[in-house]
Amino acid sequence: MTTTVVHEYIHTRQINDHGSGVEWMREAVAEYYGAGLEYEAGVMSVPKYGYYLTRAA
Ligand SMILES: [Zn+2]
């Protein structure tokens, strides 16, 4: 799981008018891009990022 700060930051950049049926997608996108940002910033290690992309749900 990405850090709360990064996850919430991603939410501030998302459009919020898609309706309640796609809430799971908003969360998945926040996690995916949050992990990418943490990896690129050097906060998340390569093994953790690889594990995150292949195992995290
Ligand atoms: Zn969220």
N, CA, C, O and the ligand as a Tripos MOL2 file, in Angstrom:
@<TRIPOS>MOLECULE
protein
  229   227    58     0     0
PROTEIN
NO_CHARGES

@<TRIPOS>ATOM
      1 N           0.8520   -1.1910    0.0000 N.3       1 MET1
      2 CA          0.0000    0.0000    0.0000 C.3       1 MET1
      3 C           0.8880    1.2420    0.0000 C.2       1 MET1
      4 O           1.9030    1.2900    0.6950 O.2       1 MET1
      5 N           0.5020    2.2270   -0.7740 N.am      2 THR2
      6 CA          1.2460    3.4820   -0.8250 C.3       2 THR2
      7 C           0.9860    4.2910    0.4430 C.2       2 THR2
      8 O           0.0560    4.0050    1.1980 O.2       2 THR2
      9 N           1.8200    5.3000    0.6640 N.am      3 THR3
     10 CA          1.6050    6.1350    1.8430 C.3       3 THR3
     11 C           0.3100    6.9280    1.6940 C.2       3 THR3
     12 O          -0.1290    7.2290    0.5840 O.2       3 THR3
     13 N          -0.2780    7.2520    2.8100 N.am      4 THR4
     14 CA         -1.5490    7.9740    2.7990 C.3       4 THR4
     15 C          -1.4190    9.3250    2.1220 C.2       4 THR4
     16 O          -2.3160    9.7310    1.3830 O.2       4 THR4
     17 N          -0.3270   10.0260    2.3540 N.am      5 VAL5
     18 CA         -0.1500   11.3590    1.7730 C.3       5 VAL5
     19 C          -0.1400   11.2810    0.2450 C.2       5 VAL5
     20 O          -0.8120   12.0660   -0.4240 O.2       5 VAL5
     21 N           0.6100   10.3530   -0.2910 N.am      6 VAL6
     22 CA          0.6850   10.2180   -1.7440 C.3       6 VAL6
     23 C          -0.6670    9.7830   -2.3030 C.2       6 VAL6
     24 O          -1.1360   10.3190   -3.3060 O.2       6 VAL6
     25 N          -1.2770    8.8210   -1.6540 N.am      7 HIS7
     26 CA         -2.5910    8.3280   -2.0970 C.3       7 HIS7
     27 C          -3.6090    9.4680   -2.1360 C.2       7 HIS7
     28 O          -4.3330    9.6220   -3.1200 O.2       7 HIS7
     29 N          -3.6640   10.2500   -1.0900 N.am      8 GLU8
     30 CA         -4.6290   11.3540   -1.0290 C.3       8 GLU8
     31 C          -4.2830   12.4550   -2.0280 C.2       8 GLU8
     32 O          -5.1770   13.1070   -2.5690 O.2       8 GLU8
     33 N          -2.9950   12.6630   -2.2740 N.am      9 TYR9
     34 CA         -2.5970   13.6440   -3.2860 C.3       9 TYR9
     35 C          -3.1420   13.2320   -4.6490 C.2       9 TYR9
     36 O          -3.6810   14.0620   -5.3820 O.2       9 TYR9
     37 N          -3.0050   11.9690   -4.9860 N.am     10 ILE10
     38 CA         -3.5200   11.4900   -6.2780 C.3      10 ILE10
     39 C          -5.0170   11.7690   -6.3670 C.2      10 ILE10
     40 O          -5.5070   12.1760   -7.4200 O.2      10 ILE10
     41 N          -5.7450   11.5550   -5.2750 N.am     11 HIS11
     42 CA         -7.1890   11.8420   -5.3020 C.3      11 HIS11
     43 C          -7.4620   13.3160   -5.6130 C.2      11 HIS11
     44 O          -8.4590   13.6300   -6.2630 O.2      11 HIS11
     45 N          -6.6020   14.2130   -5.1650 N.am     12 THR12
     46 CA         -6.8400   15.6390   -5.4500 C.3      12 THR12
     47 C          -6.6810   15.9490   -6.9220 C.2      12 THR12
     48 O          -7.1610   16.9830   -7.3870 O.2      12 THR12
     49 N          -6.0200   15.0810   -7.6660 N.am     13 ARG13
     50 CA         -5.7790   15.2880   -9.0930 C.3      13 ARG13
     51 C          -6.8070   14.5590   -9.9550 C.2      13 ARG13
     52 O          -6.7850   14.6920  -11.1780 O.2      13 ARG13
     53 N          -7.7060   13.7930   -9.3400 N.am     14 GLN14
     54 CA         -8.6940   13.0250  -10.0910 C.3      14 GLN14
     55 C          -9.9830   13.8200  -10.2580 C.2      14 GLN14
     56 O         -10.3280   14.6680   -9.4350 O.2      14 GLN14
     57 N         -10.6790   13.5230  -11.3420 N.am     15 ILE15
     58 CA        -12.0070   14.0880  -11.5670 C.3      15 ILE15
     59 C         -12.9890   13.2790  -10.7260 C.2      15 ILE15
     60 O         -12.9480   12.0490  -10.7410 O.2      15 ILE15
     61 N         -13.8610   13.9510  -10.0020 N.am     16 ASN16
     62 CA        -14.7140   13.2620   -9.0380 C.3      16 ASN16
     63 C         -16.1680   13.1680   -9.4500 C.2      16 ASN16
     64 O         -17.0250   12.9530   -8.5930 O.2      16 ASN16
     65 N         -16.4780   13.3200  -10.7170 N.am     17 ASP17
     66 CA        -17.8790   13.3060  -11.1210 C.3      17 ASP17
     67 C         -18.2550   12.0760  -11.9410 C.2      17 ASP17
     68 O         -19.1000   12.1580  -12.8320 O.2      17 ASP17
     69 N         -17.6350   10.9440  -11.6440 N.am     18 HIS18
     70 CA        -17.9330    9.7290  -12.3910 C.3      18 HIS18
     71 C         -19.0450    8.9010  -11.7630 C.2      18 HIS18
     72 O         -19.4780    7.9140  -12.3580 O.2      18 HIS18
     73 N         -19.5110    9.2690  -10.5970 N.am     19 GLY19
     74 CA        -20.5530    8.4980   -9.9340 C.3      19 GLY19
     75 C         -19.9730    7.4590   -9.0030 C.2      19 GLY19
     76 O         -18.7720    7.1900   -9.0170 O.2      19 GLY19
     77 N         -20.8400    6.8760   -8.1930 N.am     20 SER20
     78 CA        -20.3800    5.9510   -7.1500 C.3      20 SER20
     79 C         -20.0020    4.5790   -7.7010 C.2      20 SER20
     80 O         -19.3010    3.8300   -7.0190 O.2      20 SER20
     81 N         -20.4340    4.2250   -8.8950 N.am     21 GLY21
     82 CA        -20.1540    2.9040   -9.4410 C.3      21 GLY21
     83 C         -18.7060    2.6530   -9.8000 C.2      21 GLY21
     84 O         -18.3160    1.5040  -10.0130 O.2      21 GLY21
     85 N         -17.9020    3.6930   -9.8720 N.am     22 VAL22
     86 CA        -16.5010    3.5190  -10.2640 C.3      22 VAL22
     87 C         -15.5480    3.8980   -9.1390 C.2      22 VAL22
     88 O         -14.3800    4.2040   -9.3830 O.2      22 VAL22
     89 N         -16.0460    3.8780   -7.9080 N.am     23 GLU23
     90 CA        -15.1870    4.2230   -6.7710 C.3      23 GLU23
     91 C         -13.9710    3.2970   -6.6890 C.2      23 GLU23
     92 O         -12.8710    3.7390   -6.3610 O.2      23 GLU23
     93 N         -14.1750    2.0140   -6.9890 N.am     24 TRP24
     94 CA        -13.0670    1.0600   -6.9320 C.3      24 TRP24
     95 C         -11.9680    1.4650   -7.9160 C.2      24 TRP24
     96 O         -10.7830    1.2710   -7.6430 O.2      24 TRP24
     97 N         -12.3660    2.0320   -9.0670 N.am     25 MET25
     98 CA        -11.3860    2.4410  -10.0630 C.3      25 MET25
     99 C         -10.5860    3.6480   -9.5720 C.2      25 MET25
    100 O          -9.3780    3.7240   -9.7930 O.2      25 MET25
    101 N         -11.2590    4.5930   -8.9050 N.am     26 ARG26
    102 CA        -10.5540    5.7570   -8.3510 C.3      26 ARG26
    103 C          -9.4930    5.2880   -7.3590 C.2      26 ARG26
    104 O          -8.3670    5.7860   -7.3540 O.2      26 ARG26
    105 N          -9.8700    4.3200   -6.5180 N.am     27 GLU27
    106 CA         -8.9140    3.8140   -5.5230 C.3      27 GLU27
    107 C          -7.7630    3.0670   -6.1940 C.2      27 GLU27
    108 O          -6.6070    3.2350   -5.8060 O.2      27 GLU27
    109 N          -8.0640    2.2570   -7.1810 N.am     28 ALA28
    110 CA         -7.0210    1.5030   -7.8820 C.3      28 ALA28
    111 C          -6.0450    2.4410   -8.5880 C.2      28 ALA28
    112 O          -4.8340    2.2270   -8.5460 O.2      28 ALA28
    113 N          -6.5750    3.4800   -9.2350 N.am     29 VAL29
    114 CA         -5.7190    4.4410   -9.9350 C.3      29 VAL29
    115 C          -4.8500    5.2020   -8.9310 C.2      29 VAL29
    116 O          -3.6690    5.4400   -9.1860 O.2      29 VAL29
    117 N          -5.4300    5.5800   -7.7970 N.am     30 ALA30
    118 CA         -4.6490    6.2840   -6.7660 C.3      30 ALA30
    119 C          -3.5160    5.4090   -6.2560 C.2      30 ALA30
    120 O          -2.4090    5.8980   -6.0290 O.2      30 ALA30
    121 N          -3.7800    4.1240   -6.0760 N.am     31 GLU31
    122 CA         -2.7380    3.2050   -5.6130 C.3      31 GLU31
    123 C          -1.6700    3.0040   -6.6880 C.2      31 GLU31
    124 O          -0.4750    3.0190   -6.3900 O.2      31 GLU31
    125 N          -2.0990    2.8170   -7.9340 N.am     32 TYR32
    126 CA         -1.1610    2.5720   -9.0290 C.3      32 TYR32
    127 C          -0.2270    3.7690   -9.2360 C.2      32 TYR32
    128 O           0.9940    3.6150   -9.2730 O.2      32 TYR32
    129 N          -0.8070    4.9430   -9.3690 N.am     33 TYR33
    130 CA          0.0250    6.1310   -9.5990 C.3      33 TYR33
    131 C           0.7970    6.5230   -8.3500 C.2      33 TYR33
    132 O           1.9040    7.0520   -8.4450 O.2      33 TYR33
    133 N           0.2270    6.2720   -7.1910 N.am     34 GLY34
    134 CA          0.9470    6.5430   -5.9440 C.3      34 GLY34
    135 C           2.2140    5.7100   -5.8500 C.2      34 GLY34
    136 O           3.2670    6.2120   -5.4540 O.2      34 GLY34
    137 N           2.1130    4.4430   -6.2120 N.am     35 ALA35
    138 CA          3.2850    3.5690   -6.1920 C.3      35 ALA35
    139 C           4.3230    4.0560   -7.1940 C.2      35 ALA35
    140 O           5.5200    4.0550   -6.9070 O.2      35 ALA35
    141 N           3.8630    4.4690   -8.3630 N.am     36 GLY36
    142 CA          4.7860    4.9790   -9.3740 C.3      36 GLY36
    143 C           5.5160    6.2260   -8.9180 C.2      36 GLY36
    144 O           6.7170    6.3720   -9.1440 O.2      36 GLY36
    145 N           4.7890    7.1210   -8.2760 N.am     37 LEU37
    146 CA          5.4160    8.3480   -7.7610 C.3      37 LEU37
    147 C           6.4330    8.0250   -6.6710 C.2      37 LEU37
    148 O           7.5250    8.5920   -6.6470 O.2      37 LEU37
    149 N           6.0720    7.1180   -5.7740 N.am     38 GLU38
    150 CA          7.0000    6.7440   -4.7020 C.3      38 GLU38
    151 C           8.2370    6.0570   -5.2630 C.2      38 GLU38
    152 O           9.3450    6.2770   -4.7740 O.2      38 GLU38
    153 N           8.0570    5.2330   -6.2750 N.am     39 TYR39
    154 CA          9.1960    4.5640   -6.8930 C.3      39 TYR39
    155 C          10.1140    5.5890   -7.5620 C.2      39 TYR39
    156 O          11.3280    5.5610   -7.3630 O.2      39 TYR39
    157 N           9.5370    6.4870   -8.3500 N.am     40 GLU40
    158 CA         10.3430    7.4860   -9.0480 C.3      40 GLU40
    159 C          11.0260    8.4490   -8.0910 C.2      40 GLU40
    160 O          12.0910    8.9800   -8.4040 O.2      40 GLU40
    161 N          10.4330    8.6780   -6.9390 N.am     41 ALA41
    162 CA         11.0310    9.5670   -5.9410 C.3      41 ALA41
    163 C          12.0840    8.8510   -5.1030 C.2      41 ALA41
    164 O          12.7720    9.4880   -4.3040 O.2      41 ALA41
    165 N          12.2200    7.5430   -5.2730 N.am     42 GLY42
    166 CA         13.1960    6.7840   -4.5070 C.3      42 GLY42
    167 C          12.7060    6.3590   -3.1490 C.2      42 GLY42
    168 O          13.4850    5.8600   -2.3360 O.2      42 GLY42
    169 N          11.4280    6.5470   -2.8870 N.am     43 VAL43
    170 CA         10.8470    6.1560   -1.5970 C.3      43 VAL43
    171 C          10.5660    4.6570   -1.5680 C.2      43 VAL43
    172 O          10.6890    4.0100   -0.5270 O.2      43 VAL43
    173 N          10.1860    4.1140   -2.7270 N.am     44 MET44
    174 CA          9.8610    2.6960   -2.8250 C.3      44 MET44
    175 C          10.9830    1.9850   -3.5680 C.2      44 MET44
    176 O          11.3960    2.4240   -4.6420 O.2      44 MET44
    177 N          11.4740    0.8990   -3.0040 N.am     45 SER45
    178 CA         12.5690    0.1510   -3.6190 C.3      45 SER45
    179 C          12.0840   -0.6020   -4.8640 C.2      45 SER45
    180 O          10.8850   -0.7970   -5.0620 O.2      45 SER45
    181 N          13.0350   -1.0130   -5.6860 N.am     46 VAL46
    182 CA         12.6970   -1.7770   -6.8940 C.3      46 VAL46
    183 C          11.9790   -3.0770   -6.5280 C.2      46 VAL46
    184 O          10.9400   -3.3750   -7.1190 O.2      46 VAL46
    185 N          12.4960   -3.8670   -5.5710 N.am     47 PRO47
    186 CA         11.7840   -5.1100   -5.2340 C.3      47 PRO47
    187 C          10.3740   -4.8490   -4.7000 C.2      47 PRO47
    188 O           9.4340   -5.5650   -5.0430 O.2      47 PRO47
    189 N          10.2330   -3.8320   -3.8680 N.am     48 LYS48
    190 CA          8.9060   -3.5310   -3.3300 C.3      48 LYS48
    191 C           7.9650   -3.0780   -4.4450 C.2      48 LYS48
    192 O           6.7980   -3.4700   -4.4700 O.2      48 LYS48
    193 N           8.4630   -2.2630   -5.3560 N.am     49 TYR49
    194 CA          7.6330   -1.7890   -6.4760 C.3      49 TYR49
    195 C           7.2180   -2.9710   -7.3470 C.2      49 TYR49
    196 O           6.0560   -3.0760   -7.7400 O.2      49 TYR49
    197 N           8.1600   -3.8580   -7.6480 N.am     50 GLY50
    198 CA          7.8270   -5.0430   -8.4290 C.3      50 GLY50
    199 C           6.8070   -5.9050   -7.7330 C.2      50 GLY50
    200 O           5.8630   -6.3870   -8.3580 O.2      50 GLY50
    201 N           6.9910   -6.1020   -6.4380 N.am     51 TYR51
    202 CA          6.0150   -6.8780   -5.6750 C.3      51 TYR51
    203 C           4.6620   -6.1840   -5.6830 C.2      51 TYR51
    204 O           3.6200   -6.8200   -5.8390 O.2      51 TYR51
    205 N           4.6990   -4.8770   -5.5120 N.am     52 TYR52
    206 CA          3.4630   -4.1020   -5.4700 C.3      52 TYR52
    207 C           2.6810   -4.2380   -6.7720 C.2      52 TYR52
    208 O           1.4610   -4.4070   -6.7560 O.2      52 TYR52
    209 N           3.3810   -4.1650   -7.8920 N.am     53 LEU53
    210 CA          2.7010   -4.2170   -9.1890 C.3      53 LEU53
    211 C           2.1800   -5.6060   -9.5320 C.2      53 LEU53
    212 O           1.2290   -5.7460  -10.3000 O.2      53 LEU53
    213 N           2.8040   -6.6270   -8.9630 N.am     54 THR54
    214 CA          2.3890   -7.9810   -9.3250 C.3      54 THR54
    215 C           1.5270   -8.6570   -8.2760 C.2      54 THR54
    216 O           0.8150   -9.6090   -8.5940 O.2      54 THR54
    217 N           1.5700   -8.1900   -7.0270 N.am     55 ARG55
    218 CA          0.8770   -8.9050   -5.9620 C.3      55 ARG55
    219 C          -0.1710   -8.0920   -5.2240 C.2      55 ARG55
    220 O          -1.1550   -8.6520   -4.7390 O.2      55 ARG55
    221 N           0.0190   -6.7820   -5.1290 N.am     56 ALA56
    222 CA         -0.9020   -5.9690   -4.3320 C.3      56 ALA56
    223 C          -2.2700   -5.9260   -4.9820 C.2      56 ALA56
    224 O          -2.3860   -5.8820   -6.2060 O.2      56 ALA56
    225 N          -3.2750   -5.9380   -4.1810 N.am     57 ALA57
    226 CA         -4.6470   -5.8150   -4.6890 C.3      57 ALA57
    227 C          -5.4140   -4.8330   -3.8440 C.2      57 ALA57
    228 O          -6.5910   -4.5840   -4.1020 O.2      57 ALA57
    229 ZN         -8.4020    6.4690   -1.6940 Zn       58 ZN58
@<TRIPOS>BOND
     1     1     2 1
     2     2     3 1
     3     3     4 2
     4     3     5 am
     5     5     6 1
     6     6     7 1
     7     7     8 2
     8     7     9 am
     9     9    10 1
    10    10    11 1
    11    11    12 2
    12    11    13 am
    13    13    14 1
    14    14    15 1
    15    15    16 2
    16    15    17 am
    17    17    18 1
    18    18    19 1
    19    19    20 2
    20    19    21 am
    21    21    22 1
    22    22    23 1
    23    23    24 2
    24    23    25 am
    25    25    26 1
    26    26    27 1
    27    27    28 2
    28    27    29 am
    29    29    30 1
    30    30    31 1
    31    31    32 2
    32    31    33 am
    33    33    34 1
    34    34    35 1
    35    35    36 2
    36    35    37 am
    37    37    38 1
    38    38    39 1
    39    39    40 2
    40    39    41 am
    41    41    42 1
    42    42    43 1
    43    43    44 2
    44    43    45 am
    45    45    46 1
    46    46    47 1
    47    47    48 2
    48    47    49 am
    49    49    50 1
    50    50    51 1
    51    51    52 2
    52    51    53 am
    53    53    54 1
    54    54    55 1
    55    55    56 2
    56    55    57 am
    57    57    58 1
    58    58    59 1
    59    59    60 2
    60    59    61 am
    61    61    62 1
    62    62    63 1
    63    63    64 2
    64    63    65 am
    65    65    66 1
    66    66    67 1
    67    67    68 2
    68    67    69 am
    69    69    70 1
    70    70    71 1
    71    71    72 2
    72    71    73 am
    73    73    74 1
    74    74    75 1
    75    75    76 2
    76    75    77 am
    77    77    78 1
    78    78    79 1
    79    79    80 2
    80    79    81 am
    81    81    82 1
    82    82    83 1
    83    83    84 2
    84    83    85 am
    85    85    86 1
    86    86    87 1
    87    87    88 2
    88    87    89 am
    89    89    90 1
    90    90    91 1
    91    91    92 2
    92    91    93 am
    93    93    94 1
    94    94    95 1
    95    95    96 2
    96    95    97 am
    97    97    98 1
    98    98    99 1
    99    99   100 2
   100    99   101 am
   101   101   102 1
   102   102   103 1
   103   103   104 2
   104   103   105 am
   105   105   106 1
   106   106   107 1
   107   107   108 2
   108   107   109 am
   109   109   110 1
   110   110   111 1
   111   111   112 2
   112   111   113 am
   113   113   114 1
   114   114   115 1
   115   115   116 2
   116   115   117 am
   117   117   118 1
   118   118   119 1
   119   119   120 2
   120   119   121 am
   121   121   122 1
   122   122   123 1
   123   123   124 2
   124   123   125 am
   125   125   126 1
   126   126   127 1
   127   127   128 2
   128   127   129 am
   129   129   130 1
   130   130   131 1
   131   131   132 2
   132   131   133 am
   133   133   134 1
   134   134   135 1
   135   135   136 2
   136   135   137 am
   137   137   138 1
   138   138   139 1
   139   139   140 2
   140   139   141 am
   141   141   142 1
   142   142   143 1
   143   143   144 2
   144   143   145 am
   145   145   146 1
   146   146   147 1
   147   147   148 2
   148   147   149 am
   149   149   150 1
   150   150   151 1
   151   151   152 2
   152   151   153 am
   153   153   154 1
   154   154   155 1
   155   155   156 2
   156   155   157 am
   157   157   158 1
   158   158   159 1
   159   159   160 2
   160   159   161 am
   161   161   162 1
   162   162   163 1
   163   163   164 2
   164   163   165 am
   165   165   166 1
   166   166   167 1
   167   167   168 2
   168   167   169 am
   169   169   170 1
   170   170   171 1
   171   171   172 2
   172   171   173 am
   173   173   174 1
   174   174   175 1
   175   175   176 2
   176   175   177 am
   177   177   178 1
   178   178   179 1
   179   179   180 2
   180   179   181 am
   181   181   182 1
   182   182   183 1
   183   183   184 2
   184   183   185 am
   185   185   186 1
   186   186   187 1
   187   187   188 2
   188   187   189 am
   189   189   190 1
   190   190   191 1
   191   191   192 2
   192   191   193 am
   193   193   194 1
   194   194   195 1
   195   195   196 2
   196   195   197 am
   197   197   198 1
   198   198   199 1
   199   199   200 2
   200   199   201 am
   201   201   202 1
   202   202   203 1
   203   203   204 2
   204   203   205 am
   205   205   206 1
   206   206   207 1
   207   207   208 2
   208   207   209 am
   209   209   210 1
   210   210   211 1
   211   211   212 2
   212   211   213 am
   213   213   214 1
   214   214   215 1
   215   215   216 2
   216   215   217 am
   217   217   218 1
   218   218   219 1
   219   219   220 2
   220   219   221 am
   221   221   222 1
   222   222   223 1
   223   223   224 2
   224   223   225 am
   225   225   226 1
   226   226   227 1
   227   227   228 2
@<TRIPOS>SUBSTRUCTURE
     1 MET1         2 RESIDUE 1 A MET
     2 THR2         6 RESIDUE 1 A THR
     3 THR3        10 RESIDUE 1 A THR
     4 THR4        14 RESIDUE 1 A THR
     5 VAL5        18 RESIDUE 1 A VAL
     6 VAL6        22 RESIDUE 1 A VAL
     7 HIS7        26 RESIDUE 1 A HIS
     8 GLU8        30 RESIDUE 1 A GLU
     9 TYR9        34 RESIDUE 1 A TYR
    10 ILE10       38 RESIDUE 1 A ILE
    11 HIS11       42 RESIDUE 1 A HIS
    12 THR12       46 RESIDUE 1 A THR
    13 ARG13       50 RESIDUE 1 A ARG
    14 GLN14       54 RESIDUE 1 A GLN
    15 ILE15       58 RESIDUE 1 A ILE
    16 ASN16       62 RESIDUE 1 A ASN
    17 ASP17       66 RESIDUE 1 A ASP
    18 HIS18       70 RESIDUE 1 A HIS
    19 GLY19       74 RESIDUE 1 A GLY
    20 SER20       78 RESIDUE 1 A SER
    21 GLY21       82 RESIDUE 1 A GLY
    22 VAL22       86 RESIDUE 1 A VAL
    23 GLU23       90 RESIDUE 1 A GLU
    24 TRP24       94 RESIDUE 1 A TRP
    25 MET25       98 RESIDUE 1 A MET
    26 ARG26      102 RESIDUE 1 A ARG
    27 GLU27      106 RESIDUE 1 A GLU
    28 ALA28      110 RESIDUE 1 A ALA
    29 VAL29      114 RESIDUE 1 A VAL
    30 ALA30      118 RESIDUE 1 A ALA
    31 GLU31      122 RESIDUE 1 A GLU
    32 TYR32      126 RESIDUE 1 A TYR
    33 TYR33      130 RESIDUE 1 A TYR
    34 GLY34      134 RESIDUE 1 A GLY
    35 ALA35      138 RESIDUE 1 A ALA
    36 GLY36      142 RESIDUE 1 A GLY
    37 LEU37      146 RESIDUE 1 A LEU
    38 GLU38      150 RESIDUE 1 A GLU
    39 TYR39      154 RESIDUE 1 A TYR
    40 GLU40      158 RESIDUE 1 A GLU
    41 ALA41      162 RESIDUE 1 A ALA
    42 GLY42      166 RESIDUE 1 A GLY
    43 VAL43      170 RESIDUE 1 A VAL
    44 MET44      174 RESIDUE 1 A MET
    45 SER45      178 RESIDUE 1 A SER
    46 VAL46      182 RESIDUE 1 A VAL
    47 PRO47      186 RESIDUE 1 A PRO
    48 LYS48      190 RESIDUE 1 A LYS
    49 TYR49      194 RESIDUE 1 A TYR
    50 GLY50      198 RESIDUE 1 A GLY
    51 TYR51      202 RESIDUE 1 A TYR
    52 TYR52      206 RESIDUE 1 A TYR
    53 LEU53      210 RESIDUE 1 A LEU
    54 THR54      214 RESIDUE 1 A THR
    55 ARG55      218 RESIDUE 1 A ARG
    56 ALA56      222 RESIDUE 1 A ALA
    57 ALA57      226 RESIDUE 1 A ALA
    58 ZN58       229 GROUP 0 **** ****
